[in-house]
């Protein structure tokens, strides 16, 4: 009886501590997270895109790689346009337009079955879809208090990953029960459903006056004034290069990894969906408490980013350690924990570097780093696999992540130097004033 009482108390304390990590977030952030979940759960076609192109449309591996390059160029253009539009007309209009037109695009895309036609279709679909991302990041700075920004980012990522956990699992079932076309219908309908929620719950005209005082403007949040000086530009450039190399490797998870599961382990679509779901489920359960703990303990965000990149590096090396399902599980766990720490912290660092009135531009550059990675990752992966095999590809990804670790070290030194110089400058100003 005493054991049961102690166990029950421990469970209650754990549940209370877990719930405490979510306290203080605005209801607007919660609605944005729900909209993001619906949207991401609907984009279940993306994890299966390479399989759809190869098995349903009968594209060659080289053509699949080309489609992924075009996918990346569309994402790149969309991120750039999204940043410009966000600074010009505001995040809300950009998000509404992007979600609605993306839904229509997915409905049309299923009827295109030629190589050239699909390249054109996926390009414009991604241009429209990825205007959403810079706008969403800027909206979080308006909907969230400054001290809650990292946790707000984490909540949005949890929604994304929960959507990715649910989406591939449901997508595998839809493919088995119907066909790939069913995925496009679900994608299109969920995008339109997300628009209806965005319109009714986050419409600026209906916003209450309960947001932070810092966020009074409809579509802007102004951080501390920061000039586009040479040091800030160099630090941001190092950050973007580090994020780019990280993303090139990480995005193999959605292009090459499904092919690896199928070709080397003969897994079915629903089994591949389960492995993808493991990633999202672990992030949903663990990321917020871990981020909350790291922030509470004031652990360096850059140090955690470097550590996370090292974990990703070993996740790819593990593929070459043997041939067993346990290796796939260990690798997925490593890349998942690496993702947990690297994505929210690099995002927060990028947001902190943004200058007044240019938040859309800076967040566009952050998302464009991922878009450039989309261009390189799929084509590079298919080229390596086709010519040298999966093993060589995993070694190459490990090398890229090693370089990103070195860039993380350089980034930390640059930020430490900036902090030291700022401290000295403030001390000198204080002495002059005295």
C-alpha positions in Angstrom: 0.0 0.0 0.0 2.9 2.4 0.9 4.5 1.5 -2.4 1.3 2.3 -4.3 0.9 5.6 -2.5 4.5 6.7 -3.2 4.1 5.7 -6.9 0.9 7.6 -7.2 2.4 10.7 -5.6 5.4 10.4 -8.0 3.1 10.2 -11.0 1.1 13.2 -9.9 4.2 15.3 -9.3 5.6 14.3 -12.6 2.3 15.2 -14.3 2.2 18.5 -12.5 5.8 19.3 -13.5 5.1 18.3 -17.1 2.0 20.6 -17.2 4.0 23.4 -15.7 6.2 23.6 -18.7 3.3 24.7 -20.8 2.1 27.5 -18.4 2.3 31.1 -19.4 1.8 30.6 -23.2 -0.9 32.8 -24.7 -4.1 31.3 -26.1 -3.1 32.7 -29.5 0.0 30.5 -29.5 -2.2 27.5 -28.7 -4.5 28.2 -31.6 -1.6 28.7 -33.9 -0.2 25.3 -32.7 -3.6 23.6 -33.4 -3.7 25.1 -36.9 -0.1 24.0 -37.5 -1.0 20.5 -36.3 -3.9 20.2 -38.7 -1.8 21.5 -41.5 1.1 19.2 -40.8 -1.0 16.1 -40.2 -2.5 16.8 -43.6 0.8 17.1 -45.4 1.2 13.3 -45.2 2.1 13.0 -48.8 5.5 14.5 -48.3 7.2 11.6 -46.4 5.9 9.3 -49.2 6.7 11.6 -52.1 9.9 9.8 -53.2 8.0 6.4 -53.0 5.0 7.9 -54.9 7.2 9.2 -57.7 9.2 6.0 -58.0 6.4 3.4 -57.6 3.2 5.1 -58.7 4.5 7.4 -61.4 7.4 5.1 -62.4 10.0 7.9 -62.3 13.7 6.9 -62.4 15.8 7.5 -59.3 17.5 10.4 -61.2 14.2 11.9 -62.0 13.1 11.6 -58.3 16.2 13.5 -57.3 15.4 16.2 -59.9 11.9 16.6 -58.5 13.3 17.0 -55.0 15.7 19.7 -56.4 12.7 21.5 -58.0 10.9 21.0 -54.7 13.7 22.8 -53.0 13.8 25.7 -55.5 10.1 26.2 -54.9 10.6 26.2 -51.2 13.4 28.7 -51.6 11.4 31.1 -53.7 8.4 30.7 -51.3 10.5 31.5 -48.3 12.0 34.6 -49.9 8.6 35.9 -51.2 7.0 35.1 -47.8 9.5 37.2 -46.0 9.0 40.1 -48.3 5.2 39.9 -48.2 5.3 39.6 -44.4 7.2 42.8 -43.9 5.0 44.5 -46.5 1.4 43.3 -45.9 1.6 41.5 -42.5 1.8 37.9 -41.4 -1.9 37.2 -41.2 -2.8 37.9 -44.8 0.2 35.8 -45.9 -0.7 32.8 -43.8 -4.4 32.8 -44.9 -3.5 33.1 -48.6 -0.7 30.5 -48.3 -2.8 27.8 -46.6 -5.9 28.3 -48.9 -3.9 28.2 -52.2 -1.7 25.3 -51.0 -4.9 23.3 -50.4 -6.0 24.0 -54.0 -2.6 23.2 -55.3 -2.5 19.7 -53.6 -5.9 18.9 -55.1 -4.6 19.7 -58.6 -1.2 18.0 -58.2 -2.6 14.5 -58.0 -3.8 14.8 -61.6 -0.3 15.5 -63.0 1.6 12.3 -64.0 4.3 13.5 -66.4 7.8 14.3 -65.3 7.9 17.9 -66.6 4.4 18.6 -65.5 5.0 17.3 -62.0 8.2 19.4 -61.7 6.2 22.5 -62.6 3.4 21.6 -60.3 5.5 20.8 -57.3 7.5 24.0 -57.8 4.5 26.3 -57.7 2.9 24.2 -54.8 6.0 24.8 -52.7 6.3 28.5 -53.7 2.8 29.0 -52.3 3.2 26.6 -49.3 6.5 28.0 -48.0 5.4 31.7 -47.9 3.7 30.5 -44.7 6.8 29.8 -42.7 8.4 33.3 -42.4 4.9 34.7 -41.7 4.3 32.1 -39.0 7.7 32.8 -37.2 7.0 36.6 -37.2 3.4 35.9 -35.9 4.9 34.1 -32.9 6.8 37.2 -31.9 3.5 39.1 -31.9 1.5 36.4 -30.2 4.1 35.5 -27.5 5.8 37.4 -24.7 9.6 37.7 -25.2 10.4 35.5 -22.3 8.2 32.7 -23.7 9.5 32.9 -27.3 11.6 29.7 -27.1 8.8 27.7 -25.5 6.3 29.1 -28.0 8.7 27.9 -30.8 8.9 24.5 -29.1 5.1 24.3 -28.8 4.8 25.0 -32.6 7.4 22.3 -33.2 5.5 19.9 -31.1 2.4 20.5 -33.1 4.5 20.0 -36.3 5.9 16.7 -35.0 2.7 15.5 -33.6 1.2 16.1 -37.0 4.1 14.3 -38.6 3.6 11.4 -36.2 -0.1 11.1 -37.0 0.2 12.0 -40.6 2.6 9.3 -41.9 0.8 6.6 -39.9 -2.6 7.6 -41.3 -0.9 8.1 -44.7 0.3 4.5 -44.7 -3.2 3.3 -43.9 -4.7 5.5 -46.7 -2.2 4.1 -49.2 -2.9 0.5 -48.2 -6.7 1.0 -48.2 -7.0 3.3 -51.2 -4.1 4.7 -53.1 -1.7 7.7 -53.2 -4.4 10.0 -54.7 -6.2 9.8 -51.3 -3.2 11.6 -49.7 -3.5 14.6 -52.0 -7.2 14.9 -51.2 -6.5 14.8 -47.5 -3.7 17.3 -47.9 -5.9 19.8 -49.8 -8.9 19.5 -47.4 -6.8 19.9 -44.2 -5.1 23.0 -45.6 -8.5 24.6 -46.2 -9.7 23.5 -42.8 -6.6 25.2 -41.2 -7.6 28.4 -43.0 -11.1 28.4 -41.4 -9.5 28.1 -38.0 -7.0 30.8 -38.7 -9.8 33.1 -40.0 -12.1 32.6 -37.0 -9.5 32.4 -34.1 -6.5 34.5 -35.1 -8.1 37.2 -37.2 -6.3 40.5 -36.1 -9.7 42.3 -36.2 -11.0 40.0 -33.5 -7.9 40.0 -31.3 -8.4 40.9 -27.6 -6.2 43.3 -25.8 -4.7 40.5 -23.6 -1.4 40.3 -25.4 1.9 41.6 -24.1 2.3 45.4 -24.1 5.4 44.9 -26.3 3.1 43.5 -29.0 0.6 46.3 -29.6 1.0 46.6 -33.4 -1.2 44.3 -35.5 1.5 42.6 -37.4 4.8 43.6 -35.9 6.9 42.9 -32.8 9.9 45.2 -32.4 12.9 43.7 -30.5 15.7 45.8 -29.1 17.2 48.0 -31.8 20.1 46.3 -33.5 22.0 47.7 -36.5 22.9 45.6 -39.5 26.6 46.0 -38.6 29.4 43.8 -40.0 29.7 41.7 -36.8 26.0 40.9 -36.8 26.0 40.0 -40.5 29.0 37.7 -40.0 27.5 36.0 -37.0 24.3 35.4 -38.8 26.1 34.1 -41.9 27.9 31.5 -39.8 24.6 30.5 -38.2 23.0 30.2 -41.6 25.8 28.0 -43.0 25.7 25.8 -39.9 21.9 25.5 -40.2 22.2 24.7 -44.0 24.7 21.8 -43.5 22.5 20.5 -40.6 19.4 20.6 -42.8 21.1 18.9 -45.8 21.8 16.0 -43.6 18.5 16.0 -41.6 16.3 16.2 -44.7 17.7 12.9 -45.8 15.1 11.6 -43.3 12.3 12.5 -45.7 13.9 11.7 -49.0 16.6 9.0 -48.8 15.7 7.3 -45.5 12.3 5.9 -46.8 14.2 4.5 -49.8 16.8 3.0 -47.4 14.1 1.4 -45.3 12.4 -0.1 -48.4 15.5 -1.2 -50.4 17.7 -2.4 -47.6 15.2 -3.6 -45.0 12.1 -4.3 -47.3 9.8 -2.4 -45.0 6.2 -1.7 -46.1 4.7 1.8 -46.2 2.9 1.4 -42.9 6.1 0.2 -41.2 8.0 3.2 -42.6 5.2 5.4 -41.3 5.7 3.8 -37.8 9.4 4.7 -37.8 8.6 8.3 -38.8 5.9 8.4 -36.1 8.6 7.4 -33.5 10.4 10.6 -34.2 7.4 12.8 -33.8 6.1 11.0 -30.7 9.4 11.2 -28.8 9.5 15.0 -29.6 5.9 15.5 -28.5 6.5 13.8 -25.1 10.0 15.0 -24.3 10.9 18.2 -26.1 9.0 20.8 -24.1 10.1 19.5 -20.6 13.7 19.3 -21.9 13.7 22.8 -23.3 12.0 24.1 -20.2 14.7 22.5 -18.0 17.6 23.8 -20.2 16.2 27.3 -20.1 15.6 27.1 -16.3 19.2 26.0 -15.8 20.5 28.7 -18.1 22.4 26.2 -20.2 24.0 27.8 -23.3 21.8 27.5 -26.3 24.8 27.4 -28.6 26.4 24.6 -26.5 23.2 22.6 -26.7 23.1 23.1 -30.5 26.7 21.8 -30.9 25.8 18.8 -28.8 22.7 18.1 -30.9 24.7 18.3 -34.1 27.1 15.7 -32.7 24.1 13.4 -32.0 22.9 13.8 -35.5 26.3 12.9 -36.8 26.4 9.6 -34.9 22.8 8.9 -36.0 24.0 8.6 -39.6 27.2 6.7 -38.7 25.1 4.1 -36.9 23.5 3.0 -40.2 27.0 1.6 -41.2 27.5 -0.4 -38.0 25.5 -3.4 -39.2 22.2 -4.5 -40.5 19.5 -4.9 -37.8 16.2 -3.2 -36.8 17.8 -2.2 -33.5 20.3 0.0 -35.4 17.3 1.7 -37.1 15.8 2.4 -33.7 19.0 3.7 -32.2 19.6 6.0 -35.2 16.1 7.4 -35.1 16.4 8.1 -31.4 19.7 9.9 -31.9 18.5 12.1 -34.8 15.3 12.8 -32.8 17.2 14.1 -29.8 19.5 16.0 -32.1 16.5 17.6 -33.7 14.9 18.5 -30.4 17.8 20.7 -29.3 19.1 22.1 -32.6 15.9 23.3 -34.2 14.3 25.5 -31.5 17.6 26.9 -30.4 18.9 27.8 -33.9 15.5 29.3 -34.6 15.7 31.4 -31.4 19.2 32.6 -32.1 18.1 33.7 -35.6 15.1 35.6 -34.1 17.4 37.3 -31.6 19.6 38.5 -34.5 16.7 40.1 -36.4 16.8 43.9 -36.7 13.9 46.3 -36.1 11.4 46.2 -39.0 13.2 43.4 -40.8 11.9 40.4 -38.8 10.3 38.9 -42.0 13.6 39.2 -43.9 15.6 37.5 -41.2 13.2 34.6 -40.7 13.0 34.3 -44.5 16.7 33.8 -44.6 16.5 31.2 -41.8 13.8 29.2 -43.7 15.7 29.7 -47.0 18.7 27.9 -45.4 16.3 24.9 -45.2 15.1 25.5 -48.8 18.7 25.5 -50.1 19.1 22.3 -48.2 16.1 20.8 -49.9 17.6 21.6 -53.3 20.9 19.9 -52.4 19.8 17.1 -50.1 17.5 15.0 -52.3 19.6 15.2 -55.4 22.9 14.7 -53.6 21.4 11.7 -51.7 20.0 10.0 -54.8 23.3 10.7 -56.7 25.4 9.1 -53.9 23.0 6.1 -53.5 22.8 5.5 -57.3 26.6 5.7 -57.8 28.2 4.7 -54.5 25.5 3.1 -52.4 23.8 4.0 -49.1 26.9 3.5 -47.0 28.9 6.2 -48.8 25.9 8.6 -48.5 25.7 8.1 -44.7 29.4 8.8 -44.4 29.1 12.0 -46.4 26.2 13.2 -44.2 28.4 12.6 -41.2 31.2 14.7 -42.7 28.8 17.6 -43.3 27.5 17.4 -39.8 31.1 17.4 -38.5 31.7 20.7 -40.4 28.5 22.1 -38.9 29.8 21.2 -35.4 33.0 23.2 -36.2 30.9 26.1 -37.3 28.9 25.9 -34.1 32.2 26.3 -32.2 33.0 29.4 -34.3 29.5 30.8 -33.7 29.9 30.4 -29.9 33.3 32.2 -29.9 31.8 35.0 -32.0 28.8 35.4 -29.6 31.1 35.3 -26.6 33.3 38.0 -28.0 30.3 40.1 -28.9 29.0 39.7 -25.3 32.3 40.6 -23.8 32.7 43.7 -26.0 29.2 44.8 -25.2 29.9 44.4 -21.4 33.1 46.5 -21.7 31.3 49.2 -23.7 28.5 49.4 -21.1 31.0 49.7 -18.3 32.8 52.5 -20.1 29.5 54.3 -20.7 28.6 53.9 -17.0 32.0 55.4 -16.0 31.6 58.3 -18.4 28.1 59.1 -17.1 29.4 59.0 -13.5 
